[in-house]
Amino acid sequence: MTGDVASTSVESPPALDPTKTRSHGSFGRYVAIRFLLMVPTVLILVTLVFFLIRLTGDPITAALGGRLPADQLAERIAEAGYDRPVLVQYFEYLAQIFTFDFGTTITDNRPVAEVLLTYGGATAELVFYSLIVAFILGIPLGMVAAALRDRWPDAILRVSAILFYATPVFFSGLVAKLVFSVWLGIFPVSGRASVRTEIALTREGGTGIYLIDAIASGNPAYVQDVLMHAVLPAMTLGLLTAGIFLRLVRTNVIGTYNMPYVDAARSRGVSEFRLVRKHAYRPALIPIITVIGLQIALLLGGAVLTETTFEWQGLGFQLAKYLSARDFVAVQGIVAMIAIIVALTNFVVDIIAAFIDPRVRY
């Protein structure tokens, strides 16, 4: 009987690996949720900017009031549609943003999209340089502080990190210009390149990112000139984020010292610096990846003061110019684009962090 049952029993199909299915599904679900959350974030930021600007009145009156006769001013307001209800203007503006139409500037009658394309490359270049400075300084110094924790080098580095973050960007920029440009004469005072280099790069066309254009030109003198002009602005803005990276790396590297595999390596006589470099370094990078999106927002905010201090012709410089002219159409468009860039950056960083560390998905 038993033999008959055994002979007629059907072999069960192989079981699926639940961890693989769950991991695959959770990652896709995580990406979808993060993307859906990005949309209301941008919408809230754009809405806040729109209604805060409307508290000052219509943009035409804010920019041209007192400089045009009353009848011409009323005609400009009607042409722009600012005499309609605010909600009508708001929903029309949202529809324009979806087509990347951010309006037309009032002071120089340029499409805001053209301003974004013309000067966006300069700001992206400055942010890239600043991130390089932050990584080069913040991560190694954070590892040194962790290896020498609770000693005098650690105390000096922690205080330096606070100073890097707390010092206003415009103040550190002015001090850097005074010391390295006026007194020592090492670096240029302002601008993205010398006049000769700038004329050559703009005449040849290109991406608007001077380093790429200089490399494409094949002239080493242009590359050197562009890099020399970038040192002080990049250091000024990069130190702001370097202080955050330094403290973040130090905290996370010290946290890994209590892990069993680190204790095992220490028991074998591995030095503290080798423990940091070989065993505690990589886990400490995951938190840095997760905060890069927030640092992009910080760098874009600091770029306004940095570009103004060094006359770096980017979006921050243009934003300050349009603010002083009370051209709120241009201000609204630039701020909306910055909000979109920050939201997209956070989305990409979240996906990278979830791919590297599966714990982020849950």
ABEGO torsion letter per residue (X at the ends): XAAAAAAABBBBBBBBBAAAAAAAAAAAAAAAAAAAAAAAAAAAAAAAAAAAAAAAEBAAAAAABGABBAAAAAAAAAAAGAABBAAAAAAAAAAAAAAGBAEBBAAAGBBAAAAAAAAAAAAAAAAAAAAAAAAAAAAAAAAAAAAABGBAAAAAAAAAAAAAAABBAAAAAAAAAAAAAAAAGABBABEABBAAAAAAAAAAEEAGBAAAAAAAAGBAAAAAAAAAAAAAAAAAAAAAAAAAAAAAAAAAAAAAAABAAAAAAAAAGBBAAAAAAAAAAAAAAAAAAAAAAAAAAAAAAAAAAAAAAAGBBBAAAAAAAAAAAGBAAAAAAAAAAAAAAAAAAAAAAAAAAAAABAAAAX
